[in-house]
Amino acid sequence: MHEIGLCESILGAVTQRAEGRRVNRVKVRIGVRHGVAEPALKQGFALVATGTTADGAEIDMVAVPAHVTCSACGRAEQSMDMLPVCAFCGSADVVVTGGDDLILEELHLVDLRA
């Protein structure tokens, strides 16, 4: 489950930015080329966050597409497929860029003054 490694990286960024404050929600943008399944990400994050300031925090994932340019017909598009083919001519001879993002987009902290 490679999601654990990603979750550890996410948790590192979360705890660094939270500076000891409790975290209740995290939102990340993850490129399709990481091959991450959201249920596995949620399970992995819950596991690695146990005992930290993010223990019990929800994690939301926004999937980011890759950019695909067909070498056969020259058309370009975005794709959510791990192994894309050209949607216009069906060629598998494509150049794939992007879709490898891993961005901590939002961090919601618990207000302990309330």
C-alpha positions, -999 to +999 in steps of 0.1 A: +000+000+000+021+029-013-005+053+001+012+050+035+043+067+022+023+095+008+003+098+040+035+100+060+047+129+037+013+146+040+014+142+078+049+157+080+037+188+061+005+190+083+023+187+116+050+212+106+023+238+096+000+231+125+028+240+150+014+218+177-022+228+172-049+202+167-059+194+132-095+184+122-094+184+084-069+182+056-074+187+019-048+175-006-045+176-044-030+144-057-021+138-094-036+108-111-001+094-118+003+086-081-024+060-085-040+068-052-074+054-043-092+078-019-105+051+005-069+038+008-056+074+014-082+079+041-074+046+058-036+053+055-039+088+069-059+076+099-033+050+106-002+073+104-020+102+122-028+081+153-012+097+184-004+130+166-021+164+165-039+152+134-053+121+152-090+118+140-086+144+113-105+139+081-086+140+048-102+151+015-086+144-018-089+163-051-076+142-080-055+161-106-055+149-142-024+144-163-019+162-196-018+139-226-005+148-261-009+123-289+022+117-310+001+103-338-025+130-343-011+159-322-043+164-301-040+173-265-063+166-236-064+159-199-068+124-186-076+107-153-064+074-166-031+058-153-023+045-188-040+069-212-046+065-249-056+093-273-093+099-269-095+111-305-076+085-326-071+057-300-033+057-303-013+046-273+017+067-285+011+096-262+033+119-241+020+122-206+030+152-184+018+165-151-006+145-129+022+139-104+011+167-080+011+163-042-002+196-027-014+203+008-042+226-002-061+233+031-055+227+068-083+232+093-072+237+129-093+232+160-101+264+178-094+255+215-107+289+227-143+279+218 
